[in-house]
Amino acid sequence: MTDLRTVVRRPVRSSALARGWAGRSNVQRIDLYTRGSLRLLVWFLIGAGGLSALPEVGGIAEVVAVVVLVLAAAVVVDQCLAAFIRLWFEPGHLPRLWLAALALLVVPGVVWMVVGLSPDQRFGVGFVLTSAVAWALGGSRNPWVQAAPVVFGAAICGLSGPWAALYGAVIAAFFVFTAQSSLWVLGVVHELDRARTAQADLAVAEERLRFSRDVHDVMGRHLSTIAVQAELAATLAERGDLRAADRIREVRATAHEALREARALARGYRPVDLAQELEGARALLASAGIKAETDVAGLPTHWEEPVARLVREGVTNTLRHSRATRVTIGHADGVVALVNDGVANDGVASDGVVSRGRVDDGAEDDGSGLRTLAADVAGRGGRLSWGAEDDDFVVRLHLIDPEGGTP
């Protein structure tokens, strides 16, 4: 019989292996490749330099000492580089312990070069020490720390001659540049990944705002219609008028229509159609006993969606907050205007709102209404304005901002 624990554990091992490389994102793979390449170069260069010195070593004890010294140097330099890589991307403390260990390796090496080696033998050891210091400090963001390996390489290799000093400085500068450029590219990759993530988050937030706005527009218009129809039905019922039943049926039909549009909106299938909005506005205003005139001929196609939203918001506000008897929606000379005569009956308050309810912007910090529409229009190069003018309340959408916008 197969052991159940074996069956359960088997996919865990395979998935753990898959997460090693295939389970990483592209950014994580680039990160791992960059960090791994830099640290492998440390081991390769220091190891190659140490092995090249073995033929000149005499006894077995000296060979063992050189191998141990090379391994210790590789470990110390690798840890210094790893620490500076971490500091490149996130705040932290300097690797003081590993830097002290680096000094304990470099200082005796320099003393040995000066005291125990001839000028011809010094260059190989100087190259190894220069490589170690350059890779250990090359990942630092501090320009003084970056310059230190170049000065050290010129000084230590210069013990073999002037041309060796130049060679040591160039080698150190190249290693520091390699580390700096690799980490800079890796930082750019991470920055682009964060920007892409932020862009995706903004797209989600924008879609949520769009959905919230559409829910506000759709339900606001239908609920306003239901309120008007229900009030009329109640008045007819109080008079004993048989037409009250017909009005109640209209309320039911409007409620069903609102439910259908809400479901379509939730599925994302409800496009904004200007002609449909104008037709719905005329029918809604007529049911409230308000005369409506609409003429938006010549409107550019890319402005139909904002104008449709303007019609929704303006008509809803007219029904909720004014005593208008006439509404005009027109387009001329690059300006769409929605005008109602409700101000004449109610008067304008000092804060720009109209009594008996209010002719406001439709936005109570809920992310919808004329203020939100104004921001969208401004992004398209237009401008939205509203306010009382004589006996009318006017909402104007300028397709070209007169203060310097673009169509």
C-alpha positions, 0 to 999 in steps of 0.5 A: 500500500502506498504511504499517504504521506509520501503521496502528499509530500511528492508534489511539494518537492517538485513545486519547490524546485519549480519556484527556484527559477521558473516560479520567479517573475522576469524582474526577479530573474533579472535581479537574481542573474545580476546579483549572482553574476557580480558575486560569481565574478568575485570568486572567479577573479580572486580565485584565478589570481590566487591560482596563478601565484601557486607555481611560484610557491615552494612547499606544501604548507605555503600552497595550503596557506595561499589557498586558504588566504584566497578562499578567505579573501573571496568570502570577505569580498563577496560579503562586502559586495553583497552588503553594498548591493543590499544598501543600494536598494534599501537603507541599512548599516555599513558592513563594518565587520566585513570591512574590518576583515577586508582591512586585515587581509589587505594590509598584511598583503601590502606589507608582504608585497613591499618586504617579501617580494621583488618588483617583478613579483609584486604585480600579480599580488597587486592585481589580486589585492586591487581586484579584491578592494574594487569589488568589495567597495564597488557597490557603494553609492558614496563617490569617495568610496568608489574612488578609493579602489582606483587610488589604491590600485594605482598605488599598490600596482605602482610598486611594480612600475609607473605603467603598472600604476596606470594599469592598476587604476584602469582595472580598478575603475573598470571593476567599479564601473561594472558594479555600478552600471549593473546595479544602476540597470537593476535599479531601473528595472525595479523602478519600471516594475514599480511603475507598471504596478502603480499603473495597474493599480491606477487603472483599477482605481480608474475603473472603480471610479468609472463604475461608481460614476455610472452607477450614480448617473444611472440610478440617479436618473431612474430614481428621479423618474420614479420619484416624479412618477410616484408623486404624480400617481399619488396625486392622481390617487388622491383625486380618485383618478383612474390614471393613477394605476397607469402611473404606478405601472410606469413606476414598475416599468422604470424600476425594471429598466433601472434593474436591467441597466444596473445588471448590464452596468455590473457586466460592463456592457453598458456603453455611453450613447449620447442619442440615447441619453438625449432621448431619455432626458426628453422623456424624463423631463416631459414626464415631469411637465418640463419642456425640453429642446435638444440640438447638439448637431456638429458635436465632435465624436470624441466629445459625445461621452462627456456631453452624455454625462453632462446631460445625465447630471444636468437633467438629474439636478434640474429635477431634484433641485429646481422648479424649472419649466423649460430646459434647453440643451444645445451646441454652437461655436464649440460650446455645449450649454444646458439651460434651465429656467428654475432660478427665476422661481427660486432665487439664488443663494449667496453660495451659488445654490438655489433654494427648494433643494439646491442646484449644486454640482451633484457631488458631495465628496462622492467622486461623482457629479459636475466637479468630477466631470469638470476634471475629465473635461479639463484633461481633454483640453476643455472647460466646464462652468456652471452658475446662475445667469439672470433668470436661468441656471446654465452649465457650459462645456467649452470644447476648447478652453478659452483660457488656453486649452486644446480641442 
